[in-house]
């Protein structure tokens, strides 16, 4: 194939030479030949143009690109703006990666990375000491989450223990994708103040936000999705304040939407902002530690579809004064209401069901048995 291409090119050049030698007057050349040779002008320009052959380029916004396997990678930034928005496409092709050191020592203060990006090189934002906000579609090196899943990777950290390399001015992290947040992903990111969790997240693993001592706000898009997350760690444990995206005030009255069938373990762990919670019919389980530490919670209903109240589900909910447990509840875990110092418990059951844990009311809160439910 290569030999045929070279041979064709030689023949074209030879024919062109013959006509050139026979006459220096372009008008004397046959029109068919001029048209034929004109068709190759763009080809020859591209063949010998270094920027075209490399597939690289620099956009007006200062982003530099390299063409890799039919997609563009961001390789550098020379722009003047401190707020960078990486586009989803460049020259009609998707932007899918950011190379290592692409923004090294840049003076940017914010960057938005689109969902088209599936990999970010080690240290892509290393030494970006002025960075205050970052929006990104996943945590770590790649969207598939196979390795290097710690947040500090893109700032030059070789492992989660080096997450201190994350810029100290970086206060806001907005995730827009991914299915999980891995163990120790944000370990010791002690300067981050708010985190946005997308509805795509299904699992937050153990110690994901350990030592994030400055975390104050957790933003979510979807309450139903939040209730279904499998929590090994929950950023609310530190932040205490839950926000809906677009709101500047924390959630105080939480309405669990229709269609939710379970409130996962630790879903609202330590959410001290909550004052009232409404749970719809259809929910069958309130998980372990689901509302643990919700110290401001004053009112919550347990619908007649609930069969399980998990261990420590309402532990240290000191502001609840009354709760009704319907006859549908067959399991109440140990210490479910421990530390609820103001609580009186009303039960439809006439006596403690055998399937309830013996330590379900460990704090010995007053219990009224056989309470009729208003129709």
C-alpha positions as CSV (number, residue, x, y, z in Angstrom):
1,X,0.0,0.0,0.0
2,X,2.8,2.4,0.9
3,X,4.7,1.5,-2.2
4,X,1.7,2.2,-4.4
5,X,1.2,5.6,-2.8
6,X,4.8,6.5,-3.3
7,X,4.7,5.3,-7.0
8,X,1.6,7.4,-7.7
9,X,3.1,10.4,-6.1
10,X,6.3,10.1,-8.3
11,X,4.2,9.7,-11.5
12,X,2.2,12.9,-10.6
13,X,5.4,14.8,-10.0
14,X,6.9,13.5,-13.2
15,X,3.9,14.6,-15.3
16,X,4.0,18.0,-13.7
17,X,7.7,18.3,-14.5
18,X,7.1,17.5,-18.2
19,X,4.5,20.2,-18.6
20,X,6.6,22.6,-16.6
21,X,9.7,22.1,-18.8
22,X,7.6,22.3,-22.1
23,X,6.2,25.6,-21.2
24,X,6.6,28.2,-18.4
25,X,3.3,29.8,-19.5
26,X,0.5,28.5,-17.2
27,X,-2.1,29.4,-19.7
28,X,-0.7,26.9,-22.2
29,X,-1.4,24.0,-19.9
30,X,-4.5,21.9,-20.7
31,X,-7.4,22.9,-18.4
32,X,-8.0,19.2,-17.5
33,X,-4.5,19.0,-16.1
34,X,-4.8,22.2,-14.2
35,X,-8.0,21.0,-12.6
36,X,-6.4,17.6,-11.8
37,X,-3.3,19.2,-10.1
38,X,-5.5,21.7,-8.3
39,X,-7.2,18.9,-6.5
40,X,-3.9,18.0,-4.8
41,X,-3.1,21.4,-3.5
42,X,-4.8,20.8,-0.2
43,X,-3.3,17.4,0.0
44,X,0.2,18.6,-0.4
45,X,-0.3,21.5,2.1
46,X,-1.5,19.0,4.7
47,X,1.2,16.5,3.9
48,X,4.0,19.0,4.6
49,X,2.2,21.1,7.3
50,X,3.6,20.1,10.7
51,X,0.5,21.2,12.6
52,X,-1.8,19.3,10.4
53,X,0.3,16.1,10.4
54,X,0.6,16.1,14.2
55,X,-3.2,16.8,14.6
56,X,-2.3,19.4,17.2
57,X,-3.5,22.9,17.6
58,X,-4.1,25.8,19.9
59,X,-7.6,27.2,20.3
60,X,-8.4,30.9,20.8
61,X,-9.1,30.2,24.5
62,X,-5.5,29.1,25.1
63,X,-6.1,25.4,25.3
64,X,-3.6,23.3,23.4
65,X,-4.5,20.0,21.9
66,X,-3.1,16.8,20.4
67,X,-4.9,14.4,18.2
68,X,-4.8,10.8,19.7
69,X,-6.6,7.9,18.1
70,X,-9.3,10.1,16.5
71,X,-10.0,12.1,19.7
72,X,-8.4,15.2,21.2
73,X,-6.3,15.4,24.3
74,X,-5.7,18.7,26.2
75,X,-1.9,19.0,26.5
76,X,-1.4,22.6,27.8
77,X,-2.8,26.0,28.5
78,X,-1.5,29.4,27.6
79,X,-4.6,31.5,28.0
80,X,-5.1,34.6,30.1
81,X,-8.4,33.6,31.7
82,X,-8.3,32.2,35.2
83,X,-11.7,30.4,34.6
84,X,-11.2,27.5,32.2
85,X,-14.0,25.6,30.5
86,X,-12.8,22.6,28.6
87,X,-15.1,21.9,25.6
88,X,-16.6,18.5,24.8
89,X,-15.2,18.7,21.3
90,X,-12.6,20.4,19.2
91,X,-12.5,20.7,15.4
92,X,-15.5,18.4,15.3
93,X,-13.9,15.6,17.4
94,X,-14.5,14.7,21.0
95,X,-12.1,15.9,23.8
96,X,-11.5,12.7,25.8
97,X,-8.4,13.2,27.9
98,X,-6.2,15.7,29.7
99,X,-2.5,14.9,29.6
100,X,-0.1,14.8,32.5
101,X,1.2,18.3,33.5
102,X,-1.2,19.9,31.1
103,X,-2.0,22.8,33.5
104,X,1.2,22.6,35.5
105,X,1.8,25.7,37.6
106,X,-1.1,27.5,35.9
107,X,-2.8,30.5,37.5
108,X,-6.3,29.2,37.0
109,X,-8.9,29.6,39.7
110,X,-11.6,27.4,38.3
111,X,-11.9,24.6,35.8
112,X,-14.8,22.7,34.3
113,X,-14.1,19.3,32.8
114,X,-16.8,17.9,30.5
115,X,-18.3,14.4,30.7
116,X,-16.6,13.6,27.4
117,X,-13.2,13.3,29.2
118,X,-12.6,9.8,30.3
119,X,-9.0,10.1,31.5
120,X,-6.8,12.7,33.3
121,X,-3.1,12.3,33.5
122,X,-1.0,12.2,36.7
123,X,-0.3,15.8,37.9
124,X,-2.5,17.4,35.2
125,X,-3.2,20.2,37.6
126,X,-0.1,20.0,39.7
127,X,1.1,23.2,41.3
128,X,-2.2,25.0,40.5
129,X,-2.0,26.8,43.8
130,X,-4.7,29.4,43.0
131,X,-7.4,26.8,42.1
132,X,-10.6,27.3,44.1
133,X,-13.2,25.2,42.2
134,X,-13.1,22.2,40.0
135,X,-15.9,20.4,38.2
136,X,-15.1,16.9,37.0
137,X,-16.8,13.8,35.7
138,X,-15.0,11.3,38.0
139,X,-12.4,11.1,40.8
140,X,-8.9,10.0,40.0
141,X,-7.2,8.9,36.7
142,X,-10.1,7.5,34.7
143,X,-13.8,7.1,34.4
144,X,-13.6,3.3,34.7
145,X,-12.2,3.7,38.2
146,X,-9.8,0.8,37.8
147,X,-6.8,2.4,39.5
148,X,-5.5,5.7,41.0
149,X,-8.9,6.6,42.3
150,X,-7.7,9.2,44.8
151,X,-8.6,12.8,44.2
152,X,-5.0,13.9,44.6
153,X,-3.8,11.9,41.6
154,X,-4.5,14.8,39.2
155,X,-2.5,17.1,41.5
156,X,0.6,14.9,41.5
157,X,-0.2,12.6,44.4
158,X,1.1,9.0,43.8
159,X,-1.2,7.6,46.5
160,X,-4.0,8.8,48.8
161,X,-1.6,9.5,51.6
162,X,-0.2,12.3,49.4
163,X,-3.6,14.0,49.0
164,X,-2.0,17.0,50.8
165,X,-0.8,18.0,47.3
166,X,-4.4,19.1,46.6
167,X,-4.2,23.0,46.5
168,X,-5.1,24.5,49.8
169,X,-7.3,27.2,48.1
170,X,-9.5,24.5,46.5
171,X,-12.7,24.7,48.4
172,X,-15.4,23.4,46.0
173,X,-15.5,20.1,44.2
174,X,-18.4,19.3,41.8
175,X,-18.7,15.7,40.6
176,X,-20.9,15.2,37.5
177,X,-20.5,11.5,37.0
178,X,-19.1,8.2,38.1
179,X,-20.7,5.2,39.8
180,X,-18.7,5.1,43.0
181,X,-16.3,7.1,45.2
182,X,-13.5,4.8,46.3
183,X,-11.9,4.2,49.7
184,X,-9.8,7.1,50.8
185,X,-10.6,9.1,47.6
186,X,-10.7,12.4,49.5
187,X,-8.6,11.3,52.5
188,X,-7.0,14.3,54.2
189,X,-8.4,16.8,51.7
190,X,-8.7,19.1,54.7
191,X,-9.4,22.3,52.9
192,X,-12.4,21.3,50.8
193,X,-15.6,23.0,52.1
194,X,-18.3,21.7,49.8
195,X,-18.8,18.6,47.6
196,X,-21.5,17.9,45.0
197,X,-22.5,14.3,44.6
198,X,-24.3,13.4,41.4
199,X,-27.3,11.0,41.1
200,X,-25.1,8.5,39.2
201,X,-23.2,7.6,42.4
202,X,-24.3,4.2,43.8
203,X,-21.6,3.6,46.4
204,X,-19.4,5.7,48.7
205,X,-16.8,3.4,50.1
206,X,-15.1,3.3,53.5
207,X,-13.0,6.3,54.6
208,X,-13.8,8.2,51.3
209,X,-13.9,11.5,53.2
210,X,-11.8,10.7,56.2
211,X,-10.0,13.7,57.6
212,X,-11.9,16.2,55.5
213,X,-12.2,18.4,58.5
214,X,-13.3,21.6,56.7
215,X,-16.2,20.0,54.9
216,X,-19.4,22.1,55.6
217,X,-21.8,21.4,52.7
218,X,-23.0,18.4,50.8
219,X,-25.0,19.2,47.6
220,X,-27.1,16.6,45.9
221,X,-29.3,16.5,42.8
222,X,-31.8,13.8,43.7
223,X,-33.1,12.7,47.2
224,X,-34.3,9.3,45.8
225,X,-30.8,8.5,44.4
226,X,-29.2,9.6,47.7
227,X,-31.4,7.2,49.6
228,X,-30.2,4.3,47.5
229,X,-26.5,4.9,47.9
230,X,-24.5,2.2,49.7
231,X,-22.6,4.2,52.3
232,X,-19.3,3.0,53.7
233,X,-18.7,6.6,54.5
234,X,-20.9,9.6,54.3
235,X,-19.6,13.2,53.8
236,X,-22.6,14.4,55.9
237,X,-21.0,12.8,58.9
238,X,-18.5,15.7,58.8
239,X,-20.5,18.4,56.9
240,X,-23.8,18.0,58.8
241,X,-25.6,20.2,56.2
242,X,-27.4,18.8,53.2
243,X,-28.2,21.1,50.3
244,X,-30.1,20.6,47.1
245,X,-28.1,21.8,44.0
246,X,-29.1,25.4,43.2
247,X,-30.1,26.2,46.8
248,X,-28.1,28.3,49.2
249,X,-29.9,27.1,52.3
250,X,-29.6,23.7,53.9
251,X,-32.5,21.2,53.8
252,X,-34.6,21.4,57.0
253,X,-37.8,19.7,55.8
254,X,-36.9,16.6,53.9
255,X,-39.6,14.8,51.8
256,X,-38.6,11.4,50.7
257,X,-40.1,11.0,47.2
258,X,-42.6,8.4,46.1
259,X,-41.0,5.3,44.7
260,X,-38.3,5.0,47.3
261,X,-38.5,1.6,48.9
262,X,-35.6,1.8,51.4
263,X,-33.6,4.4,53.2
264,X,-30.1,3.1,53.1
265,X,-27.8,2.8,56.1
266,X,-26.2,6.1,57.1
267,X,-28.2,8.0,54.4
268,X,-28.7,11.0,56.7
269,X,-26.0,10.3,59.3
270,X,-25.4,13.4,61.3
271,X,-27.5,15.7,59.2
272,X,-28.2,18.1,62.0
273,X,-29.9,20.5,59.6
274,X,-33.0,18.3,59.4
275,X,-36.0,19.3,61.4
276,X,-38.8,17.3,59.8
277,X,-38.8,14.2,57.6
278,X,-41.7,12.8,55.6
279,X,-41.5,9.2,54.6
280,X,-44.0,7.9,51.9
281,X,-45.9,4.6,51.8
282,X,-43.8,2.1,50.0
283,X,-40.7,2.4,52.1
284,X,-40.1,-0.9,53.8
285,X,-36.8,-0.4,55.5
286,X,-35.1,2.4,57.5
287,X,-31.4,1.3,57.5
288,X,-28.8,1.1,60.2
289,X,-27.7,4.6,61.4
290,X,-30.0,6.1,58.8
291,X,-30.8,9.2,60.9
292,X,-28.1,8.8,63.5
293,X,-27.0,12.1,65.0
294,X,-29.9,14.2,63.5
295,X,-29.9,16.3,66.6
296,X,-32.4,18.9,65.3
297,X,-34.9,16.4,64.0
298,X,-38.3,17.1,65.7
299,X,-40.8,15.2,63.6
300,X,-40.7,12.0,61.5
301,X,-43.4,9.6,60.4
302,X,-43.0,5.8,60.0
303,X,-45.5,4.6,57.4
304,X,-47.4,1.3,57.7
305,X,-45.3,-0.3,54.9
306,X,-42.1,-0.2,57.0
307,X,-41.1,-3.6,58.3
308,X,-37.5,-2.9,59.5
309,X,-36.0,-0.2,61.6
310,X,-32.2,-0.7,61.7
311,X,-29.6,-0.7,64.4
312,X,-29.2,2.9,65.8
313,X,-31.5,4.2,63.1
314,X,-32.5,7.2,65.3
315,X,-29.5,7.2,67.7
316,X,-29.0,10.6,69.4
317,X,-32.0,12.3,67.7
318,X,-32.4,14.4,70.9
319,X,-35.1,16.7,69.6
320,X,-37.8,14.1,68.7
321,X,-40.6,14.2,71.3
322,X,-42.9,11.5,69.9
323,X,-42.8,8.7,67.3
324,X,-45.4,6.1,66.3
325,X,-44.3,2.6,65.3
326,X,-47.0,0.8,63.2
327,X,-47.9,-2.9,63.5
328,X,-46.1,-3.6,60.2
329,X,-42.7,-3.2,61.9
330,X,-41.4,-6.7,62.7
331,X,-37.7,-5.8,63.3
332,X,-36.3,-3.1,65.4
333,X,-32.5,-3.2,65.8
334,X,-30.4,-2.6,68.9
335,X,-30.2,1.0,70.3
336,X,-32.6,2.2,67.6
337,X,-33.7,5.1,69.8
338,X,-30.7,5.4,72.2
339,X,-29.9,8.9,73.2
340,X,-33.3,10.2,72.1
341,X,-33.6,12.1,75.4
342,X,-36.9,13.8,74.8
343,X,-38.7,10.8,73.1
344,X,-41.9,9.1,74.0
345,X,-42.5,5.9,71.8
346,X,-46.0,4.9,70.8
347,X,-46.5,1.4,69.5
348,X,-49.6,-0.1,67.8
349,X,-48.4,-3.5,69.0
350,X,-49.7,-4.5,72.5
351,X,-46.3,-5.8,73.6
352,X,-42.8,-6.0,72.3
353,X,-42.7,-8.4,69.4
354,X,-40.2,-11.3,69.9
355,X,-38.4,-10.3,66.7
356,X,-37.4,-6.9,68.1
357,X,-33.9,-6.7,69.5
358,X,-33.9,-6.9,73.3
359,X,-31.9,-3.7,73.3
360,X,-34.1,-1.8,70.9
361,X,-35.0,0.7,73.6
362,X,-31.6,0.7,75.3
363,X,-32.2,4.2,76.8
364,X,-35.4,3.1,78.4
365,X,-37.5,5.8,76.9
366,X,-41.2,5.7,77.9
367,X,-43.3,3.4,75.7
368,X,-47.1,3.4,75.2
369,X,-48.3,-0.1,73.9
370,X,-51.5,-0.7,72.0
371,X,-52.0,2.8,70.8
372,X,-54.7,3.1,68.2
373,X,-53.9,4.7,64.9
374,X,-56.1,7.5,63.7
375,X,-57.9,6.5,60.5
